[in-house]
Amino acid sequence: MNKHLQQLVDLSKIDKEIDAFEPRIEEANHKYETVLATKESISALISALEEEIATESVKKQKNELHLAELTDKLTENAKKSSEIKTEREMKSLQLEEEIAKEQVNFANEEIARLEKVIETKQDLIAAQKGTITEAESNTETIKAEVDKVLTTINAERQKVFVKKDKLISDMNQKGLSFYQKIRRWAKNTTAVKVENQACYGCFLTINDKTYADVIKGEEITTCPHCGRILYIENEEATA
C-alpha cells in the first residue's frame, strides 16, 4: 500500500474514531437531561395542583358566602314568623325555609367535598415536593458524574484530534480534497476494506482488474459501484 493510500485509510479510521465520541457524549448528557426533565415534570405537576387548589378554594369561598346568606335568610324568616297574619303567608314562608334549608345542606356538602379535594391535592403536593427534593439531590450527583465522564471523553478526543492534525499536515492536499469529497456522503465508510473480492461499503463484487489494483495498492482505487476508496488488509493481500 503506497503512502498516500495508507494516509487516507488512516484518516478514515481516525474520523471514525472521532465520530464514535458523539454517541458517548449524547449518552452522558441524556442521563443528566432525563433527571432535569423529571424535575421539570414534577414542578409542572405541583404548579397544576396549586392552580387546581386555588380554583377549588374560590368555589369553597363562594359556597361559604352563599351559606352565610342562607343562614341570614333563615334567621330573618324566623323573625318574620311571629308577624305572620294569614295561612297563605305561613305556607309561603315555610316553602322559603324548606328551599333555604335544602340549599344550606347542599352548600355544606359542597364545602365538605371541596375541603376533601383540597386536602387530597395538598397531600399530593407534599409528596411531590419530597420527590423533587430527592430529584434535586440526584441531579447534583449525576451532574458531577456526567462532568467527570465528559472530561475524560474530551481528553481522549483531544488526543485523537492532535493525531488527525499531525496526519493532515503531512498529507497531499489533492488527496485530502478527494477524501473529503467522498466523506461528505459516505461518512465513516469513505475508505473501506475489500474481502472476498467484495467492497465492504456497498457489498458488491468488484471486477478482477479493480481487485488486482487494490491488491497492488500502488494507486488510490475506488469502487466502480459506489465510489468509495478501497484498500485490502495485509493478510488478504498476502493470501
Residue frames relative to the residue before (quaternion, step in Angstrom):
aa qw qx qy qz dx dy dz
M 1.0000 0.0000 0.0000 0.0000 0.00 0.00 0.00
N 0.3851 -0.7446 0.4885 0.2420 3.59 -0.68 1.06
K 0.7226 -0.4808 0.2929 0.4012 3.54 -1.28 0.42
H 0.6894 0.4976 -0.2925 0.4378 3.59 0.83 -0.99
L 0.6489 0.5010 -0.3166 0.4772 3.57 1.00 -0.80
Q 0.6371 0.5331 -0.3219 0.4542 3.57 0.98 -0.87
Q 0.6391 0.5290 -0.3203 0.4573 3.57 1.02 -0.81
L 0.6571 0.5062 -0.3073 0.4664 3.59 0.98 -0.86
V 0.6376 0.5136 -0.3170 0.4788 3.57 1.02 -0.80
D 0.6567 0.5047 -0.3034 0.4712 3.57 0.94 -0.91
L 0.6496 0.5196 -0.3150 0.4570 3.57 0.98 -0.87
S 0.6304 0.5367 -0.3236 0.4582 3.57 1.02 -0.82
K 0.6649 0.4971 -0.2957 0.4726 3.57 0.98 -0.84
I 0.6421 0.5136 -0.3211 0.4700 3.59 1.04 -0.78
D 0.6483 0.5147 -0.3185 0.4619 3.60 0.95 -0.87
K 0.6322 0.5248 -0.3207 0.4712 3.54 1.05 -0.79
E 0.6421 0.5208 -0.3083 0.4706 3.55 1.05 -0.82
I 0.6453 0.5164 -0.3136 0.4676 3.59 1.02 -0.81
D 0.6716 0.5026 -0.2968 0.4565 3.58 0.92 -0.92
A 0.6084 0.5776 -0.3474 0.4190 3.57 1.14 -0.61
F 0.5678 0.5967 -0.3894 0.4123 3.59 1.21 -0.34
E 0.5907 0.6280 -0.3623 0.3543 3.60 1.03 -0.77
P 0.6716 0.4779 -0.3241 0.4642 3.66 0.80 -0.85
R 0.6363 0.5266 -0.3313 0.4561 3.57 1.06 -0.73
I 0.6437 0.5074 -0.3119 0.4805 3.58 1.03 -0.81
E 0.6563 0.5155 -0.3040 0.4594 3.57 0.94 -0.92
E 0.6453 0.5259 -0.3173 0.4542 3.57 0.99 -0.85
A 0.6592 0.5011 -0.3050 0.4705 3.58 0.96 -0.88
N 0.6825 0.4797 -0.2869 0.4710 3.59 0.90 -0.91
H 0.6097 0.5744 -0.3491 0.4200 3.58 1.06 -0.77
K 0.6213 0.5525 -0.3371 0.4416 3.56 1.03 -0.81
Y 0.6844 0.4655 -0.2746 0.4893 3.57 0.96 -0.90
E 0.6548 0.5236 -0.3084 0.4494 3.58 0.97 -0.88
T 0.6111 0.5543 -0.3470 0.4460 3.59 1.11 -0.67
V 0.6507 0.5062 -0.3081 0.4747 3.57 1.00 -0.84
L 0.6458 0.5131 -0.3170 0.4681 3.58 0.99 -0.85
A 0.6436 0.5246 -0.3163 0.4588 3.56 0.99 -0.86
T 0.6263 0.5333 -0.3279 0.4646 3.57 1.06 -0.77
K 0.6443 0.5173 -0.3122 0.4688 3.57 0.98 -0.88
E 0.6686 0.5034 -0.2960 0.4604 3.56 0.91 -0.94
S 0.6349 0.5355 -0.3186 0.4568 3.56 1.05 -0.80
I 0.6613 0.4947 -0.2975 0.4790 3.57 0.98 -0.88
S 0.6429 0.5247 -0.3164 0.4596 3.58 0.98 -0.87
A 0.6445 0.5189 -0.3114 0.4674 3.56 1.02 -0.86
L 0.6414 0.5239 -0.3152 0.4634 3.58 1.03 -0.85
I 0.6462 0.5146 -0.3164 0.4664 3.59 0.97 -0.88
S 0.6469 0.5197 -0.3153 0.4604 3.58 0.95 -0.89
A 0.6535 0.5149 -0.3079 0.4616 3.57 0.96 -0.89
L 0.6583 0.5067 -0.3015 0.4680 3.58 0.98 -0.87
E 0.6441 0.5179 -0.3177 0.4647 3.59 1.03 -0.80
E 0.6354 0.5140 -0.3246 0.4761 3.58 1.05 -0.73
E 0.6463 0.5140 -0.3126 0.4694 3.56 1.01 -0.84
I 0.6349 0.5201 -0.3286 0.4674 3.59 1.02 -0.80
A 0.6336 0.5309 -0.3277 0.4575 3.57 1.00 -0.85
T 0.6525 0.5106 -0.3058 0.4690 3.59 0.99 -0.87
E 0.6731 0.4877 -0.2915 0.4735 3.58 0.92 -0.94
S 0.6277 0.5413 -0.3325 0.4500 3.60 1.06 -0.72
V 0.6244 0.5214 -0.3312 0.4782 3.59 1.06 -0.76
K 0.6444 0.5150 -0.3167 0.4683 3.59 0.97 -0.87
K 0.6450 0.5212 -0.3081 0.4662 3.57 0.98 -0.90
Q 0.6520 0.5189 -0.3106 0.4573 3.58 0.96 -0.89
K 0.6443 0.5195 -0.3195 0.4614 3.61 0.99 -0.83
N 0.6578 0.5007 -0.3033 0.4739 3.57 1.04 -0.85
E 0.6349 0.5244 -0.3273 0.4635 3.59 1.05 -0.71
L 0.6384 0.5110 -0.3168 0.4806 3.58 1.06 -0.78
H 0.6530 0.5076 -0.3046 0.4724 3.56 1.00 -0.90
L 0.6323 0.5344 -0.3199 0.4608 3.58 1.07 -0.82
A 0.6371 0.5213 -0.3191 0.4696 3.58 1.02 -0.82
E 0.6455 0.5177 -0.3135 0.4658 3.58 1.02 -0.84
L 0.6578 0.5076 -0.3040 0.4660 3.59 1.00 -0.86
T 0.6313 0.5314 -0.3265 0.4610 3.56 1.04 -0.82
D 0.6418 0.5129 -0.3123 0.4769 3.58 0.99 -0.86
K 0.6557 0.5227 -0.3120 0.4467 3.55 1.01 -0.85
L 0.6520 0.5036 -0.3111 0.4739 3.59 1.00 -0.83
T 0.6279 0.5254 -0.3308 0.4694 3.58 1.06 -0.76
E 0.6569 0.5106 -0.2971 0.4684 3.54 1.00 -0.89
N 0.6502 0.5157 -0.3124 0.4622 3.59 1.00 -0.82
A 0.6105 0.5528 -0.3460 0.4494 3.56 1.10 -0.72
K 0.6507 0.5017 -0.3068 0.4804 3.55 1.09 -0.76
K 0.6559 0.5321 -0.3053 0.4398 3.55 1.05 -0.83
S 0.5738 0.6367 -0.3766 0.3514 3.58 1.12 -0.70
S 0.6549 0.5141 -0.3104 0.4587 3.57 1.13 -0.64
E 0.6961 0.4602 -0.2652 0.4831 3.54 1.27 -0.33
I 0.4291 0.7148 -0.4576 0.3090 3.59 1.27 0.03
K 0.1825 -0.8063 0.5588 0.0663 3.54 -0.94 0.94
T 0.7886 0.2325 -0.1262 0.5550 3.59 1.11 -0.61
E 0.6262 -0.5424 0.4168 0.3741 3.52 -1.33 0.48
R 0.6095 0.5646 -0.3419 0.4390 3.56 1.08 -0.74
E 0.6546 0.5049 -0.3020 0.4747 3.57 0.99 -0.86
M 0.6400 0.5364 -0.3171 0.4496 3.56 1.06 -0.82
K 0.6665 0.4955 -0.3004 0.4691 3.60 0.96 -0.91
S 0.6358 0.5328 -0.3201 0.4576 3.56 1.02 -0.82
L 0.6717 0.4894 -0.2916 0.4736 3.57 0.99 -0.88
Q 0.6340 0.5316 -0.3264 0.4571 3.59 1.02 -0.76
L 0.6378 0.5266 -0.3168 0.4643 3.56 1.06 -0.86
E 0.6360 0.5248 -0.3169 0.4686 3.57 1.01 -0.83
E 0.6597 0.5179 -0.3017 0.4533 3.57 0.99 -0.90
E 0.6462 0.5258 -0.3150 0.4546 3.57 0.99 -0.88
I 0.6577 0.5019 -0.3000 0.4749 3.54 0.98 -0.93
A 0.6631 0.5123 -0.2999 0.4560 3.56 0.96 -0.93
K 0.6572 0.5087 -0.3141 0.4589 3.59 1.00 -0.82
E 0.6202 0.5312 -0.3365 0.4690 3.59 1.08 -0.75
Q 0.6638 0.4978 -0.2919 0.4758 3.53 1.02 -0.88
V 0.6094 0.5429 -0.3412 0.4663 3.57 1.11 -0.70
N 0.6541 0.5110 -0.3070 0.4655 3.58 0.92 -0.92
F 0.6575 0.5115 -0.3041 0.4621 3.55 0.96 -0.94
A 0.6585 0.5146 -0.3051 0.4567 3.57 0.95 -0.93
N 0.6527 0.5094 -0.3136 0.4648 3.59 0.98 -0.84
E 0.6515 0.5120 -0.3050 0.4695 3.56 1.00 -0.87
E 0.6650 0.5048 -0.2973 0.4632 3.55 0.98 -0.88
I 0.6312 0.5227 -0.3257 0.4714 3.59 1.03 -0.80
A 0.6529 0.5081 -0.3088 0.4692 3.59 0.98 -0.91
R 0.6499 0.5176 -0.3160 0.4581 3.60 0.99 -0.86
L 0.6757 0.4995 -0.2874 0.4597 3.55 0.91 -0.96
E 0.6260 0.5356 -0.3333 0.4584 3.58 1.04 -0.76
K 0.6482 0.5134 -0.3067 0.4714 3.56 1.07 -0.83
V 0.6402 0.5190 -0.3174 0.4691 3.57 1.01 -0.86
I 0.6588 0.5098 -0.3017 0.4638 3.57 0.93 -0.94
E 0.6543 0.5155 -0.3125 0.4566 3.57 0.95 -0.90
T 0.6426 0.5274 -0.3168 0.4567 3.59 0.98 -0.87
K 0.6783 0.4838 -0.2840 0.4745 3.56 0.93 -0.94
Q 0.6243 0.5294 -0.3380 0.4645 3.61 1.06 -0.69
D 0.6281 0.5222 -0.3250 0.4767 3.58 1.08 -0.76
L 0.6355 0.5273 -0.3201 0.4644 3.57 1.04 -0.83
I 0.6412 0.5210 -0.3179 0.4651 3.57 1.00 -0.86
A 0.6431 0.5249 -0.3228 0.4547 3.58 0.94 -0.89
A 0.6611 0.4997 -0.3026 0.4708 3.58 0.99 -0.87
Q 0.6719 0.4961 -0.2976 0.4624 3.59 0.95 -0.87
K 0.6191 0.5349 -0.3448 0.4601 3.58 1.06 -0.67
G 0.6185 0.5244 -0.3358 0.4792 3.56 1.12 -0.68
T 0.6489 0.5211 -0.3039 0.4637 3.56 1.04 -0.85
I 0.6843 0.4843 -0.2948 0.4586 3.57 0.93 -0.91
T 0.5909 0.5528 -0.3658 0.4599 3.60 1.12 -0.57
E 0.6544 0.4980 -0.2949 0.4866 3.54 1.04 -0.87
A 0.6436 0.5283 -0.3138 0.4563 3.58 1.04 -0.85
E 0.6357 0.5282 -0.3252 0.4594 3.58 1.02 -0.79
S 0.6343 0.5209 -0.3211 0.4724 3.56 1.05 -0.78
N 0.6587 0.5034 -0.2957 0.4746 3.56 1.02 -0.89
T 0.6016 0.5870 -0.3484 0.4148 3.56 1.07 -0.79
E 0.6650 0.5030 -0.3011 0.4627 3.56 0.90 -0.92
T 0.6574 0.5120 -0.3044 0.4614 3.56 0.99 -0.90
I 0.6901 0.4775 -0.2748 0.4694 3.56 0.87 -1.01
K 0.6100 0.5507 -0.3504 0.4493 3.60 1.04 -0.77
A 0.6535 0.5060 -0.3079 0.4712 3.57 0.96 -0.87
E 0.6514 0.5138 -0.3102 0.4641 3.59 1.00 -0.86
V 0.6654 0.5090 -0.2934 0.4605 3.57 0.94 -0.97
D 0.6443 0.5229 -0.3199 0.4572 3.59 0.95 -0.87
K 0.6409 0.5237 -0.3168 0.4632 3.56 1.04 -0.80
V 0.6533 0.5085 -0.3009 0.4733 3.57 0.98 -0.91
L 0.6771 0.5016 -0.2918 0.4525 3.59 0.90 -0.96
T 0.6137 0.5431 -0.3423 0.4596 3.57 1.08 -0.72
T 0.6527 0.5086 -0.3002 0.4746 3.56 1.00 -0.89
I 0.6631 0.5090 -0.3007 0.4591 3.57 0.92 -0.95
N 0.6678 0.5079 -0.3013 0.4531 3.58 0.90 -0.91
A 0.6284 0.5234 -0.3333 0.4691 3.57 1.06 -0.73
E 0.6530 0.5010 -0.3039 0.4797 3.58 0.98 -0.87
R 0.6700 0.5122 -0.2982 0.4470 3.56 0.92 -0.94
Q 0.6262 0.5511 -0.3349 0.4382 3.56 1.03 -0.80
K 0.6301 0.5341 -0.3271 0.4590 3.58 1.05 -0.78
V 0.6570 0.5040 -0.3043 0.4709 3.56 1.02 -0.84
F 0.6312 0.5322 -0.3297 0.4579 3.59 1.03 -0.79
V 0.6227 0.5306 -0.3309 0.4704 3.56 1.04 -0.80
K 0.6486 0.5163 -0.3052 0.4685 3.57 0.98 -0.91
K 0.6531 0.5108 -0.3097 0.4654 3.59 1.01 -0.84
D 0.6525 0.5206 -0.3163 0.4508 3.60 0.89 -0.94
K 0.6471 0.5217 -0.3146 0.4583 3.56 1.00 -0.87
L 0.6604 0.5080 -0.3019 0.4633 3.58 0.98 -0.87
I 0.6723 0.5103 -0.2973 0.4463 3.58 0.89 -0.96
S 0.6382 0.5509 -0.3276 0.4265 3.57 1.00 -0.81
D 0.7207 0.4221 -0.2308 0.4991 3.56 1.21 -0.53
M 0.5773 0.6310 -0.3527 0.3797 3.57 1.35 -0.07
N 0.5444 -0.5630 0.5116 0.3534 3.52 -1.33 0.43
Q 0.4577 -0.7268 0.4422 0.2583 3.59 -0.68 1.12
K 0.6081 0.5469 -0.3551 0.4527 3.58 1.09 -0.62
G 0.6611 0.4982 -0.2923 0.4789 3.56 0.99 -0.89
L 0.6349 0.5332 -0.3193 0.4590 3.58 1.05 -0.82
S 0.6467 0.5212 -0.3076 0.4643 3.56 0.98 -0.89
F 0.6328 0.5309 -0.3123 0.4693 3.57 1.05 -0.85
Y 0.6448 0.5279 -0.2993 0.4647 3.57 0.99 -0.92
Q 0.6861 0.4997 -0.2807 0.4480 3.57 0.85 -1.03
K 0.6068 0.5593 -0.3429 0.4487 3.56 1.11 -0.71
I 0.6830 0.4632 -0.2808 0.4900 3.59 0.96 -0.87
R 0.6456 0.5551 -0.3200 0.4155 3.58 0.98 -0.88
R 0.5377 0.6423 -0.4067 0.3646 3.60 1.11 -0.57
W 0.7913 0.2510 -0.1468 0.5378 3.57 1.02 -0.74
A 0.7014 0.4798 -0.2743 0.4501 3.59 1.08 -0.68
K 0.2561 -0.7996 0.5039 0.2028 3.59 1.28 -0.35
N 0.8437 -0.1631 0.1294 0.4948 3.59 -0.79 -1.05
T 0.6374 0.4607 -0.3563 0.5045 3.57 1.23 0.37
T 0.2117 0.8052 -0.5243 0.1788 3.58 1.12 0.68
A 0.7693 0.1170 -0.0578 0.6254 3.57 0.97 -0.92
V 0.0099 0.8216 -0.5672 0.0567 3.56 -0.60 1.14
K 0.4997 -0.6597 0.4725 0.3032 3.53 -1.15 0.61
V 0.3338 -0.6955 0.5964 0.2217 3.51 -1.35 0.32
E 0.0422 0.7782 -0.6244 0.0516 3.54 -0.90 0.98
N 0.8368 0.0491 -0.0817 0.5391 3.57 -0.95 0.92
Q 0.6250 -0.5817 0.3000 0.4255 3.53 1.13 0.93
A 0.5942 0.5417 -0.3857 0.4525 3.61 1.10 0.65
C 0.4624 -0.6543 0.5304 0.2769 3.55 -1.09 0.82
Y 0.2989 -0.7773 0.5287 0.1642 3.57 -0.79 1.01
G 0.5209 0.5774 -0.4399 0.4492 3.55 1.24 0.59
C 0.7972 0.1827 -0.0738 0.5706 3.56 0.90 -1.03
F 0.3553 -0.7801 0.4424 0.2637 3.57 1.40 -0.20
L 0.4780 0.6240 -0.4642 0.4082 3.56 1.13 0.72
T 0.5342 -0.6266 0.4658 0.3239 3.56 -1.17 0.64
I 0.2758 -0.7558 0.5702 0.1662 3.57 -0.93 0.90
N 0.5820 -0.6057 0.4092 0.3563 3.58 -1.17 0.56
D 0.7082 -0.4938 0.3157 0.3937 3.53 -1.29 0.43
K 0.6543 0.5239 -0.3236 0.4390 3.59 0.91 -0.89
T 0.6667 0.4867 -0.3007 0.4777 3.58 0.91 -0.95
Y 0.6402 0.5329 -0.3214 0.4503 3.55 0.98 -0.85
A 0.6445 0.5166 -0.3148 0.4676 3.57 1.01 -0.84
D 0.6435 0.5207 -0.3170 0.4630 3.60 1.01 -0.82
V 0.6403 0.5175 -0.3210 0.4681 3.57 1.03 -0.81
I 0.6455 0.5223 -0.3209 0.4555 3.58 0.97 -0.85
K 0.6442 0.5125 -0.3213 0.4680 3.59 0.97 -0.84
G 0.1584 -0.8365 0.5075 0.1330 3.58 0.95 -0.87
E 0.4066 0.7322 -0.4597 0.2954 3.56 1.22 0.46
E 0.7756 0.1924 -0.1018 0.5925 3.57 1.19 -0.58
I 0.5400 -0.5714 0.4871 0.3802 3.54 -1.32 0.25
T 0.0795 -0.8138 0.5755 -0.0139 3.55 -0.55 1.22
T 0.1824 -0.7834 0.5860 0.0975 3.58 -0.97 0.88
C 0.5965 -0.5712 0.4304 0.3642 3.53 -1.23 0.53
P 0.4402 -0.7106 0.4809 0.2645 3.63 -0.80 0.93
H 0.6675 0.5027 -0.2957 0.4630 3.58 1.25 -0.37
C 0.8399 0.1747 -0.0547 0.5109 3.58 0.78 -1.03
G 0.4858 -0.7086 0.4078 0.3092 3.60 1.20 -0.27
R 0.4647 0.6713 -0.4597 0.3495 3.59 1.23 0.15
I 0.5396 -0.5987 0.4809 0.3452 3.56 -1.26 0.51
L 0.2145 -0.8043 0.5476 0.0848 3.55 -0.82 1.04
Y 0.0601 0.7639 -0.6423 0.0171 3.53 -1.17 0.63
I 0.2754 -0.7573 0.5711 0.1566 3.54 -1.23 0.35
E 0.4936 -0.6535 0.4851 0.3067 3.54 -1.02 0.83
N 0.6388 -0.5672 0.3641 0.3710 3.58 -1.11 0.71
E 0.6335 0.5532 -0.3473 0.4148 3.59 0.98 -0.81
E 0.6946 0.4622 -0.2823 0.4734 3.59 0.90 -0.93
A 0.6108 0.5486 -0.3543 0.4477 3.60 1.03 -0.75
T 0.6467 0.5164 -0.3105 0.4677 3.53 0.99 -0.84
A 0.6547 0.5187 -0.3019 0.4595 3.56 0.98 -0.94
